[in-house]
Amino acid sequence: GRGVAMLALSQAGLPVHEYTPMQVKQAVAGYGRADKVQVQEMVRLLLHLEAVPQPDDAADAVAVAYCHLQSARLGALLAATKDRP
């Protein structure tokens, strides 16, 4: 299923980004070996939520989205500094 989804995105000309679990944990919890509960609690805190998103897959998806946001911000900052004299 994953391969089919990636192929469909690629054929549609959409960018595909992949992150390892360690990268997601590092971006969200600040520690690449954080456990699932730590990551879920950080998602709750970062988004100022009253409760951890449910089901667990929803919290995981939000964590991956947050990781991508952080990665995109870092990429934009690096690109901006690259253009400076």
Backbone torsions as a table, in degrees:
resi	resn	phi	psi	omega
1	GLY	NA	-40.7	-178.1
2	ARG	-63.0	-43.4	-179.8
3	GLY	-63.0	-39.9	178.7
4	VAL	-64.5	-42.4	179.3
5	ALA	-63.6	-42.9	179.8
6	MET	-66.5	-38.8	177.1
7	LEU	-63.0	-44.7	-179.9
8	ALA	-61.9	-42.7	178.0
9	LEU	-63.2	-44.2	-179.8
10	SER	-63.3	-44.1	179.5
11	GLN	-65.5	-28.1	178.4
12	ALA	-82.6	-1.6	178.8
13	GLY	78.3	17.3	-179.8
14	LEU	-92.2	142.3	179.4
15	PRO	-69.5	146.9	178.1
16	VAL	-120.1	129.2	178.9
17	HIS	-124.0	138.2	178.7
18	GLU	-126.7	143.1	179.0
19	TYR	-133.7	140.7	176.2
20	THR	-76.6	158.8	175.5
21	PRO	-55.1	-37.1	179.8
22	MET	-65.0	-38.9	178.0
23	GLN	-64.7	-41.0	179.5
24	VAL	-64.5	-46.6	-179.8
25	LYS	-62.0	-40.9	178.9
26	GLN	-62.7	-44.3	-178.1
27	ALA	-66.7	-38.3	-173.9
28	VAL	-88.4	-48.2	-173.3
29	ALA	-101.6	-12.3	-178.1
30	GLY	81.1	7.2	-179.0
31	TYR	-146.4	118.2	-174.8
32	GLY	-65.9	-13.6	179.6
33	ARG	-111.8	20.7	178.1
34	ALA	-61.1	148.8	178.0
35	ASP	-86.5	171.5	-174.8
36	LYS	-57.6	-41.0	-179.3
37	VAL	-65.2	-40.3	178.0
38	GLN	-63.2	-43.5	179.9
39	VAL	-64.8	-44.2	179.5
40	GLN	-61.6	-42.2	179.7
41	GLU	-66.2	-37.9	177.2
42	MET	-66.7	-37.8	175.0
43	VAL	-58.2	-46.1	179.7
44	ARG	-59.8	-46.2	-178.6
45	LEU	-67.8	-44.7	-178.3
46	LEU	-61.9	-34.6	-178.0
47	LEU	-98.6	6.1	179.2
48	HIS	53.9	47.2	179.7
49	LEU	-94.4	152.7	176.8
50	GLU	-74.7	-29.8	-178.1
51	ALA	-141.6	159.5	175.8
52	VAL	-66.0	136.0	177.2
53	PRO	-56.5	139.5	179.6
54	GLN	-123.1	147.2	-4.1
55	PRO	-69.7	179.0	-178.0
56	ASP	-54.8	-34.5	179.9
57	ASP	-62.1	-32.3	178.2
58	ALA	-66.5	-43.0	177.5
59	ALA	-64.1	-38.8	177.3
60	ASP	-62.3	-43.9	-179.5
61	ALA	-63.5	-41.0	177.9
62	VAL	-64.9	-39.4	178.6
63	ALA	-62.9	-41.6	178.2
64	VAL	-65.5	-41.7	178.2
65	ALA	-62.2	-41.6	177.9
66	TYR	-63.6	-41.8	177.0
67	CYS	-59.4	-43.7	179.8
68	HIS	-65.0	-40.6	177.7
69	LEU	-59.5	-46.4	178.8
70	GLN	-62.2	-41.7	179.5
71	SER	-64.0	-42.2	179.7
72	ALA	-65.7	-40.6	178.0
73	ARG	-62.9	-44.4	178.8
74	LEU	-63.1	-42.5	178.1
75	GLY	-60.5	-41.1	178.9
76	ALA	-66.2	-41.1	177.8
77	LEU	-64.2	-43.0	179.3
78	LEU	-65.1	-39.9	178.3
79	ALA	-64.3	-39.5	-179.4
80	ALA	-67.3	-38.4	-179.9
81	THR	-75.8	-25.3	178.3
82	LYS	-66.7	-33.0	-178.0
83	ASP	-80.8	-9.8	-179.2
84	ARG	-78.9	147.0	178.3
85	PRO	-71.7	NA	NA
